[in-house]
Amino acid sequence: MAEEKIQELMRKYLGVSVPRLLIGIIMLIFGFLILVKPELLGILVALYLIIDGILVIFDEYIKSRIAGKAVAS
């Protein structure tokens, strides 16, 4: 499910474990916001892509540093 991926990312990068109930409430809030203001969807998708891209780049950077240290040892 989508909330499992969100929970995994929050635990990995922010060190926060969010209950599924809270994630469900956040999903409902954003769903209603998009129903009320459909133009908000573009902004939310853009923010998601930017944040996800930054997290992927950061994750790859950390992995390369760990691999570099293992080779140097």
C-alpha positions in Angstrom: 0.0 0.0 0.0 1.0 3.6 -0.5 1.0 4.4 3.2 3.6 1.7 3.9 6.0 3.4 1.5 5.3 6.8 3.1 5.8 5.3 6.6 9.1 3.6 5.5 10.4 6.9 4.1 9.4 8.9 7.2 11.1 6.3 9.4 14.2 6.2 7.3 14.8 9.9 6.6 13.1 11.6 9.5 13.3 9.0 12.2 9.6 9.3 12.7 7.1 6.4 12.9 3.6 7.6 12.1 0.6 5.5 12.8 -1.5 4.4 9.9 -4.5 6.3 11.3 -2.6 9.6 11.0 -1.5 8.8 7.5 -5.1 8.1 6.6 -6.3 11.4 8.0 -3.6 13.3 6.0 -4.7 11.4 2.9 -8.4 12.5 3.5 -7.4 16.1 4.0 -5.4 16.2 0.8 -8.2 14.4 -1.1 -10.8 17.0 0.0 -8.4 19.8 -0.8 -8.0 18.5 -4.3 -11.8 18.1 -4.7 -12.3 21.7 -3.6 -9.4 23.2 -5.5 -8.4 20.9 -8.5 -5.6 23.3 -9.5 -3.9 22.3 -6.2 -3.2 18.8 -7.7 -0.5 20.1 -10.0 1.3 21.8 -7.1 1.0 18.7 -4.9 2.4 16.5 -7.6 5.2 18.9 -8.3 6.1 19.0 -4.6 6.0 15.2 -4.3 8.3 14.8 -7.3 10.8 17.4 -6.0 10.9 15.9 -2.5 11.1 12.3 -3.8 13.9 13.3 -6.1 15.9 14.9 -3.3 15.4 11.9 -1.1 16.6 9.5 -3.9 19.7 11.6 -4.6 20.4 11.8 -0.8 20.0 8.1 -0.5 22.3 7.3 -3.4 24.9 9.8 -2.0 24.8 8.1 1.4 25.1 4.6 -0.2 28.1 5.7 -2.3 29.8 7.1 0.8 29.3 3.9 2.8 30.6 1.9 -0.2 33.6 4.2 -0.5 34.4 3.7 3.2 34.1 -0.1 2.9 36.5 -0.2 0.0 39.0 2.1 1.7 39.1 -0.1 4.9 
